[in-house]
């Protein structure tokens, strides 16, 4: 298969590329690295990206920014960071990708554990991750030509503990290689409208 990985240079993206790259052709995309570059918050750039890449069999998105901070100080602009980037960025990819996927192809999005298990300073992340999962469920019933869509909801990566550990006291971590197996299941499996939780 020809698999596009958006966010291929991040911790999750690198692990997914390593896992799927053993069996498939990987096309790496980043905001400033990879074989192709695109800002997924701009749907025009997403369209231009897929125009260059052409037909594919699977699209994985492991990208998107969130805002972490106290609710009492949060501004609408800060809340929009997650809405514009992690939510609408992934929605933009899904809307465009359905036109470029071969029959039976798949889209895999990324949410996260705080969509269901909130943390202090994580209201933006909770809202956005829950919305990503909801979008995948809703889109799954409408996709045509046997196309599938799922979301992956990982807990904190072991590799990311030095950076995000203080937000996640009491949470177990998982290695990126284990999280990558869920992406493999989504891309190479048969299910649709699922959220794979790696907790």
C-alpha positions in Angstrom: 0.0 0.0 0.0 0.9 3.6 -0.4 0.5 5.2 3.0 0.7 9.0 3.7 1.8 9.9 7.3 1.2 13.5 8.3 3.3 14.3 11.3 5.8 11.7 10.3 8.6 13.4 12.2 6.9 13.4 15.6 7.2 10.6 18.2 4.1 8.8 17.1 4.6 9.5 13.4 8.2 8.1 13.5 7.0 4.9 15.2 4.1 4.5 12.8 6.4 5.0 9.8 8.8 2.4 11.2 6.0 -0.1 11.8 4.2 0.3 8.5 7.3 0.9 6.5 8.3 -2.7 6.9 5.4 -3.7 4.5 4.3 -0.5 2.7 5.5 2.5 0.8 5.5 5.5 3.2 5.0 9.1 2.1 6.1 11.4 4.9 4.6 14.8 5.4 5.4 17.5 8.0 4.8 21.2 8.6 8.5 21.8 7.8 10.1 18.4 7.2 9.4 15.1 5.3 9.1 14.4 1.6 6.2 17.0 1.5 5.3 20.0 3.6 1.9 21.3 4.4 0.0 23.3 7.1 -3.1 21.2 7.6 -5.0 24.1 9.2 -5.1 25.5 5.6 -7.4 23.3 3.5 -5.9 24.8 0.3 -2.5 23.5 1.3 -4.0 20.1 2.1 -5.6 20.0 -1.4 -2.3 21.1 -3.0 -0.5 18.3 -1.0 -2.7 15.6 -2.3 -2.6 17.0 -5.8 1.1 16.4 -5.7 1.0 13.0 -4.0 -1.9 11.6 -6.1 -3.8 8.4 -5.3 -3.1 6.6 -2.1 -4.3 3.6 -0.1 -4.2 5.0 3.5 -3.8 8.4 5.3 -2.6 8.7 8.9 -2.6 12.0 10.7 -0.4 12.2 13.8 -0.3 16.0 14.0 -2.0 18.9 15.7 -1.4 21.4 18.4 -3.3 21.9 21.7 -3.4 24.5 24.4 -2.6 23.5 28.0 -3.4 26.0 30.7 -5.8 26.9 33.5 -9.4 27.3 32.6 -9.7 30.4 34.7 -7.1 32.2 32.5 -8.0 30.7 29.1 -8.9 33.0 26.2 -11.0 32.1 23.2 -7.9 32.6 21.1 -6.1 30.0 23.2 -9.0 27.6 22.9 -9.0 28.0 19.2 -5.4 26.6 19.0 -6.7 23.1 19.5 -9.9 23.7 17.4 -8.0 25.1 14.4 -5.0 22.7 14.6 -5.7 19.3 16.0 -9.4 19.2 15.2 -9.9 21.2 12.0 -6.5 20.2 10.7 -7.4 16.6 10.9 -10.9 17.2 9.6 -9.4 19.1 6.6 -7.2 16.1 5.8 -10.2 13.7 6.0 -12.4 15.9 3.8 -9.8 16.1 1.1 -8.3 12.5 1.5 -11.6 10.8 0.7 -11.2 12.1 -2.9 -7.7 10.7 -3.3 -8.1 7.3 -1.6 -8.3 4.2 -3.7 -11.4 2.0 -3.1 -11.2 0.4 0.3 -8.7 2.9 1.6 -8.5 4.2 5.1 -8.1 7.4 7.2 -6.6 7.2 10.7 -6.8 10.2 13.0 -5.3 10.9 16.4 -7.1 11.9 19.6 -5.8 11.2 23.1 -6.7 9.8 26.6 -7.8 13.2 28.0 -10.8 13.1 25.7 -12.2 10.6 28.3 -9.9 11.1 31.3 -9.6 14.8 31.9 -6.5 16.4 33.5 -5.9 19.8 35.2 -5.1 22.5 32.6 -6.4 20.2 29.8 -9.9 21.5 29.0 -8.9 22.3 25.4 -7.3 18.9 24.9 -10.4 17.1 26.4 -12.8 18.9 24.1 -10.7 18.5 20.9 -9.8 14.8 21.5 -13.5 14.0 22.2 -14.4 15.8 19.0 -11.9 14.0 16.9 -13.3 10.6 18.1 -16.8 11.9 17.4 -15.9 13.0 13.9 -14.5 9.6 13.1 -17.6 7.8 14.2 -19.9 10.2 12.3 -17.8 10.2 9.1 -17.6 6.4 9.1 -21.3 6.0 8.3 -21.1 8.2 5.3 -17.8 7.3 3.6 -18.4 5.7 0.2 -16.4 3.1 -1.9 -15.6 1.0 1.1 -13.5 3.8 2.7 -12.8 3.5 6.4 -12.0 6.0 9.2 -10.8 5.4 12.7 -9.2 7.3 15.5 -6.3 6.4 17.8 -6.5 7.5 21.5 -3.1 7.0 23.2 -2.1 7.8 26.7 1.1 9.6 27.4 4.0 8.2 25.4 7.0 7.0 27.4 9.2 9.1 25.0 7.1 12.2 25.8 7.2 11.9 29.6 10.1 14.4 30.1 8.0 17.1 28.3 4.5 16.3 29.4 4.9 14.2 32.5 3.9 17.0 35.0 0.4 17.1 33.3 -0.1 13.3 33.7 0.8 12.3 37.3 -0.7 8.9 38.0 -1.0 7.9 34.4 0.8 4.9 33.0 2.9 5.6 29.9 3.1 3.5 26.7 6.1 3.2 24.3 5.5 4.7 20.9 6.2 1.3 19.3 3.1 -0.1 21.1 1.0 2.8 20.0 2.1 2.2 16.4 0.5 -1.2 16.5 -3.0 0.4 16.8 -2.3 2.5 13.7 -1.3 -0.8 12.0 -4.6 -2.3 13.0 -6.5 0.7 11.7 -4.6 0.8 8.4 -4.3 -2.9 7.7 -7.5 -4.1 9.4 -11.2 -4.0 8.4 -12.9 -2.0 11.1 -14.4 1.5 10.7 -15.8 4.1 13.1 -13.6 2.8 15.9 -11.5 4.5 18.5 -8.5 2.4 19.5 -7.6 3.2 23.1 -4.0 2.5 24.0 -4.0 3.0 27.8 
